[in-house]
Amino acid sequence: MPARRGLPRIDPRLFDAIVSVALFLLLVLSFGATVHPGQRPVDAWAWVLGVLLTAPYALHRRLPSTSVAMSLTALLAFSLLHYAPYPGVSVFVLLFGIALHGRRRDSLLAFAATVAAFVVGLLAQPAGVVAVSDVISTLLATAVAWLAGDNLRQRRLRWASLEERTRMLEREREDRDRAAVAAERLRIARELHDVVAHSMSLIAVQAGVGRHVIDSDVTAARSALSVIESTSRDALTEMRRMLGVLRSGDGVVDLRPVPGLRDVGALVAETRRAGMGVTLDTATALTDLPTGVDLAAYRVVQESLTNVLKHGGPVAHVRIACSTDRVELEVTDDGRPPAAGAPSRDAGHGLVGMRERIELYGGRLEAGPRPGGGFRVHATLPYAVGPS
């Protein structure tokens, strides 16, 4: 069902001009009022004063003081010349418009000037034309006109404030959504890098080994192909798991447990199968860590071993120590002479991803060459004991 379109908005200047013409026509209709003793009938000057009484409404938004002065001057002249009709309606409407569209200070000045002009105009009427009730009703109508305009202006200001606050909250929500999307993209990028980089590094190393020994050592070539097969299967499984998480809104996904420090042993064994020596030192028992910290620590060890496999020496040394409030990781290697044109360890995204993971949990990462050769990665991850 199509949405209803709102009424076209009329230009305020055109609307004020229409109201001004309507006020003039209403005043003209009152020119046929009964002429009391002491009053004078309508003549050409009454028509001129009628125009000066009603035309200022068309200017009240831009020139409030000028419009009030012009209208009240015409009102006093109309009253002092004792014309029969009393043109109070046009002044009431003008005061209402100034209270609605102008500043409160201007509207209060206009209200005071209007009250004074009405008092003078009513007292200037011939005897027997104005009663006490006429004075009271005129002053009450003046107060009602000002109060109605000021109240409506206050309501408009409140609505405008609410709309602005709604727009601000909407912008904040959009900013939060964009930040959440960016954070999720970064997390997915880190996960994909950790999974793909480690697996592809193992595959590349084993493919190179297999290519060199395929003619001379069939057993070694078969072992390399076995490592390539198992690593690629694990990488595909991990990527399917991640893609399943991304599509989890479409159905139930069978997820494997998130890896942690307890899986470092399997990671080390897999790296050893790739032909690189790895020593593992867990001086203390691996306590139950928060899931996020546990995954971050595992990824740091995984990425560090991947870097050693690509750039480092033949042996990597992994040390993990857990205390009551933090976990400490260190991965070092003895290094090897750099090949010509080989990229440095800072050239990729691995160290950047590790640093982001560690800093996300308030930890600190130190990574750089060792004085005696090789490379060292040292990370400290604090965590809260007990439920958060």
TORDRENDO-636930 format. One record per residue (C-alpha): x, y negated, z negated; residue number from 1. Coordinates in steps of 0.05 Angstrom, whole numbers. Example, Ala and Ser with C-alpha at 12.3 -4.5 7.8 and 13.67 -1.06 7.14 Angstrom:
BEGIN
SITE     xx     yy     zz   i
SITE    246     90   -156   1
SITE    273     21   -143   2
This chain:
BEGIN
SITE     xx     yy     zz   i
SITE      0      0      0   1
SITE     33    -65     22   2
SITE     50   -115    -32   3
SITE      8   -178    -36   4
SITE     42   -240    -14   5
SITE     38   -301    -59   6
SITE      5   -366    -38   7
SITE     51   -412      1   8
SITE     82   -464    -44   9
SITE     61   -536    -30  10
SITE    115   -589    -30  11
SITE    110   -628    -95  12
SITE    112   -695    -59  13
SITE     54   -675    -14  14
SITE     15   -649    -74  15
SITE     25   -714   -113  16
SITE      3   -754    -52  17
SITE    -61   -712    -47  18
SITE    -75   -723   -121  19
SITE    -64   -798   -113  20
SITE   -114   -801    -55  21
SITE   -164   -761    -95  22
SITE   -157   -809   -154  23
SITE   -168   -868   -108  24
SITE   -231   -836    -79  25
SITE   -257   -822   -150  26
SITE   -245   -895   -169  27
SITE   -281   -919   -106  28
SITE   -341   -876   -125  29
SITE   -344   -913   -192  30
SITE   -347   -981   -158  31
SITE   -422   -975   -156  32
SITE   -428   -977   -232  33
SITE   -477  -1023   -266  34
SITE   -451  -1094   -276  35
SITE   -462  -1118   -348  36
SITE   -467  -1192   -367  37
SITE   -398  -1224   -365  38
SITE   -370  -1173   -315  39
SITE   -357  -1187   -242  40
SITE   -375  -1142   -184  41
SITE   -324  -1107   -141  42
SITE   -290  -1150    -87  43
SITE   -228  -1145    -44  44
SITE   -181  -1155   -103  45
SITE   -213  -1096   -138  46
SITE   -195  -1052    -79  47
SITE   -123  -1076    -81  48
SITE   -119  -1063   -156  49
SITE   -149   -994   -144  50
SITE    -93   -977    -97  51
SITE    -42  -1002   -148  52
SITE    -75   -960   -202  53
SITE    -75   -894   -164  54
SITE    -15   -898   -117  55
SITE     38   -893   -172  56
SITE     20   -820   -184  57
SITE     55   -803   -119  58
SITE    120   -832   -148  59
SITE    117   -808   -220  60
SITE    167   -750   -211  61
SITE    222   -794   -182  62
SITE    206   -862   -214  63
SITE    168   -849   -279  64
SITE    181   -917   -310  65
SITE    163   -955   -247  66
SITE     99   -916   -236  67
SITE     77   -928   -308  68
SITE     92  -1003   -304  69
SITE     55  -1010   -238  70
SITE     -6   -972   -261  71
SITE    -12  -1006   -329  72
SITE     -3  -1075   -298  73
SITE    -60  -1060   -250  74
SITE   -101  -1034   -308  75
SITE    -92  -1098   -349  76
SITE   -107  -1141   -288  77
SITE   -170  -1100   -275  78
SITE   -192  -1108   -347  79
SITE   -175  -1182   -354  80
SITE   -213  -1198   -289  81
SITE   -273  -1161   -320  82
SITE   -289  -1116   -262  83
SITE   -349  -1071   -277  84
SITE   -318  -1001   -270  85
SITE   -265   -983   -322  86
SITE   -209   -942   -287  87
SITE   -184   -899   -344  88
SITE   -183   -831   -308  89
SITE   -125   -848   -262  90
SITE    -83   -871   -321  91
SITE    -98   -807   -360  92
SITE    -76   -764   -300  93
SITE    -13   -805   -291  94
SITE      5   -797   -365  95
SITE     -8   -722   -360  96
SITE     38   -717   -299  97
SITE     95   -755   -332  98
SITE     90   -712   -395  99
SITE     91   -650   -351 100
SITE    146   -666   -302 101
SITE    189   -717   -338 102
SITE    233   -720   -399 103
SITE    200   -724   -467 104
SITE    232   -791   -481 105
SITE    201   -821   -418 106
SITE    133   -790   -433 107
SITE    133   -816   -505 108
SITE    148   -887   -480 109
SITE     93   -879   -427 110
SITE     45   -855   -481 111
SITE     59   -915   -526 112
SITE     53   -964   -469 113
SITE    -12   -932   -446 114
SITE    -43   -937   -515 115
SITE    -23  -1010   -520 116
SITE    -51  -1026   -450 117
SITE   -117   -991   -466 118
SITE   -125  -1029   -532 119
SITE   -112  -1096   -497 120
SITE   -157  -1078   -439 121
SITE   -215  -1055   -483 122
SITE   -210  -1116   -529 123
SITE   -210  -1162   -467 124
SITE   -278  -1137   -445 125
SITE   -339  -1182   -453 126
SITE   -381  -1176   -516 127
SITE   -430  -1118   -516 128
SITE   -394  -1078   -462 129
SITE   -346  -1037   -507 130
SITE   -367  -1001   -570 131
SITE   -324   -971   -625 132
SITE   -338   -901   -598 133
SITE   -310   -923   -531 134
SITE   -244   -944   -563 135
SITE   -239   -879   -602 136
SITE   -256   -835   -543 137
SITE   -206   -872   -499 138
SITE   -149   -864   -549 139
SITE   -167   -791   -560 140
SITE   -167   -778   -485 141
SITE    -99   -812   -480 142
SITE    -71   -767   -535 143
SITE   -102   -704   -503 144
SITE    -72   -722   -435 145
SITE     -2   -729   -465 146
SITE     -7   -667   -509 147
SITE    -33   -624   -452 148
SITE     24   -645   -405 149
SITE     78   -638   -459 150
SITE     52   -569   -481 151
SITE     51   -544   -409 152
SITE    121   -571   -398 153
SITE    146   -534   -461 154
SITE    115   -470   -436 155
SITE    148   -478   -368 156
SITE    215   -489   -402 157
SITE    206   -426   -444 158
SITE    188   -386   -382 159
SITE    248   -414   -345 160
SITE    293   -395   -404 161
SITE    264   -324   -406 162
SITE    274   -317   -331 163
SITE    346   -341   -336 164
SITE    359   -293   -394 165
SITE    328   -236   -353 166
SITE    373   -253   -294 167
SITE    433   -256   -341 168
SITE    416   -188   -371 169
SITE    406   -160   -301 170
SITE    475   -186   -280 171
SITE    506   -156   -343 172
SITE    472    -90   -329 173
SITE    498    -91   -257 174
SITE    568   -107   -282 175
SITE    564    -49   -331 176
SITE    540     -3   -277 177
SITE    596    -24   -230 178
SITE    647    -15   -286 179
SITE    618     54   -302 180
SITE    622     74   -228 181
SITE    693     49   -223 182
SITE    713     87   -287 183
SITE    679    150   -261 184
SITE    715    144   -194 185
SITE    781    135   -230 186
SITE    767    196   -273 187
SITE    750    238   -212 188
SITE    812    213   -176 189
SITE    855    233   -235 190
SITE    823    302   -239 191
SITE    830    314   -165 192
SITE    902    291   -166 193
SITE    920    335   -225 194
SITE    888    396   -194 195
SITE    910    387   -122 196
SITE    980    361   -136 197
SITE    998    418   -182 198
SITE    969    472   -138 199
SITE    996    445    -73 200
SITE   1065    436   -104 201
SITE   1065    510   -123 202
SITE   1040    530    -55 203
SITE   1092    487    -19 204
SITE   1149    515    -61 205
SITE   1127    587    -51 206
SITE   1115    576     23 207
SITE   1186    551     29 208
SITE   1213    611     -9 209
SITE   1173    659     33 210
SITE   1197    627     98 211
SITE   1270    635     78 212
SITE   1266    706     53 213
SITE   1214    737     99 214
SITE   1267    770    142 215
SITE   1315    790     87 216
SITE   1273    805     26 217
SITE   1203    830     40 218
SITE   1188    840    -33 219
SITE   1204    767    -50 220
SITE   1163    743      9 221
SITE   1104    786    -14 222
SITE   1111    757    -84 223
SITE   1111    686    -56 224
SITE   1048    700    -15 225
SITE   1015    729    -77 226
SITE   1029    665   -116 227
SITE   1002    624    -58 228
SITE    939    666    -56 229
SITE    925    662   -131 230
SITE    942    588   -135 231
SITE    899    569    -76 232
SITE    841    610   -105 233
SITE    848    575   -172 234
SITE    851    507   -138 235
SITE    789    522    -97 236
SITE    752    546   -160 237
SITE    772    482   -197 238
SITE    750    438   -140 239
SITE    684    474   -135 240
SITE    674    463   -209 241
SITE    687    388   -201 242
SITE    642    383   -140 243
SITE    589    420   -180 244
SITE    594    368   -235 245
SITE    583    313   -183 246
SITE    522    350   -156 247
SITE    496    371   -225 248
SITE    433    329   -216 249
SITE    409    377   -162 250
SITE    409    439   -204 251
SITE    443    480   -258 252
SITE    518    487   -249 253
SITE    560    544   -277 254
SITE    619    507   -308 255
SITE    683    537   -334 256
SITE    710    513   -400 257
SITE    750    449   -396 258
SITE    825    467   -399 259
SITE    864    447   -461 260
SITE    930    458   -497 261
SITE    912    531   -511 262
SITE    916    542   -435 263
SITE    987    515   -430 264
SITE   1014    586   -437 265
SITE    977    607   -373 266
SITE   1002    544   -339 267
SITE   1073    559   -358 268
SITE   1067    631   -334 269
SITE   1039    607   -267 270
SITE   1097    558   -260 271
SITE   1147    613   -275 272
SITE   1116    655   -220 273
SITE   1131    597   -173 274
SITE   1205    609   -187 275
SITE   1220    555   -238 276
SITE   1244    569   -308 277
SITE   1202    540   -364 278
SITE   1213    542   -439 279
SITE   1154    530   -485 280
SITE   1163    508   -557 281
SITE   1100    501   -600 282
SITE   1131    486   -667 283
SITE   1063    482   -700 284
SITE    998    517   -689 285
SITE    953    485   -637 286
SITE    895    459   -677 287
SITE    826    445   -649 288
SITE    830    377   -616 289
SITE    774    333   -590 290
SITE    756    355   -520 291
SITE    779    291   -486 292
SITE    846    290   -522 293
SITE    856    364   -509 294
SITE    843    355   -434 295
SITE    888    293   -430 296
SITE    945    330   -465 297
SITE    938    390   -418 298
SITE    938    345   -357 299
SITE   1001    310   -380 300
SITE   1037    377   -386 301
SITE   1010    400   -319 302
SITE   1030    336   -283 303
SITE   1099    336   -316 304
SITE   1112    408   -293 305
SITE   1088    390   -223 306
SITE   1138    333   -222 307
SITE   1194    379   -246 308
SITE   1175    429   -192 309
SITE   1179    376   -138 310
SITE   1236    332   -162 311
SITE   1270    363   -223 312
SITE   1319    416   -242 313
SITE   1311    491   -243 314
SITE   1289    493   -316 315
SITE   1235    453   -352 316
SITE   1229    448   -428 317
SITE   1160    438   -458 318
SITE   1151    419   -531 319
SITE   1083    411   -564 320
SITE   1074    390   -637 321
SITE   1008    378   -671 322
SITE   1000    342   -738 323
SITE    939    323   -777 324
SITE    924    261   -736 325
SITE    964    264   -672 326
SITE    992    310   -619 327
SITE   1062    299   -590 328
SITE   1083    324   -522 329
SITE   1151    325   -489 330
SITE   1171    354   -422 331
SITE   1244    349   -399 332
SITE   1287    379   -345 333
SITE   1361    382   -331 334
SITE   1355    348   -263 335
SITE   1386    362   -196 336
SITE   1423    319   -146 337
SITE   1372    276   -108 338
SITE   1364    293    -34 339
SITE   1373    238     17 340
SITE   1308    202     30 341
SITE   1272    239    -25 342
SITE   1218    198    -61 343
SITE   1228    180   -134 344
SITE   1182    204   -188 345
SITE   1151    135   -193 346
SITE   1130    135   -120 347
SITE   1066    174   -129 348
SITE   1003    169   -173 349
SITE   1023    222   -224 350
SITE   1056    177   -275 351
SITE   1002    125   -266 352
SITE    948    176   -279 353
SITE    984    203   -340 354
SITE    992    133   -369 355
SITE    919    117   -358 356
SITE    897    181   -392 357
SITE    942    169   -452 358
SITE    923     96   -460 359
SITE    849    114   -455 360
SITE    855    149   -522 361
SITE    901     98   -554 362
SITE    965    137   -543 363
SITE   1032    118   -515 364
SITE   1071    148   -457 365
SITE   1146    142   -444 366
SITE   1174    168   -379 367
SITE   1242    158   -348 368
SITE   1310    187   -330 369
SITE   1351    219   -385 370
SITE   1421    191   -399 371
SITE   1454    258   -384 372
SITE   1413    272   -323 373
SITE   1343    298   -311 374
SITE   1277    267   -331 375
SITE   1238    261   -396 376
SITE   1163    251   -407 377
SITE   1143    238   -479 378
SITE   1070    225   -499 379
SITE   1037    213   -566 380
SITE    961    222   -572 381
SITE    927    202   -637 382
SITE    859    231   -653 383
SITE    808    226   -710 384
SITE    800    285   -756 385
SITE    729    311   -761 386
SITE    667    290   -721 387
SITE    668    220   -691 388
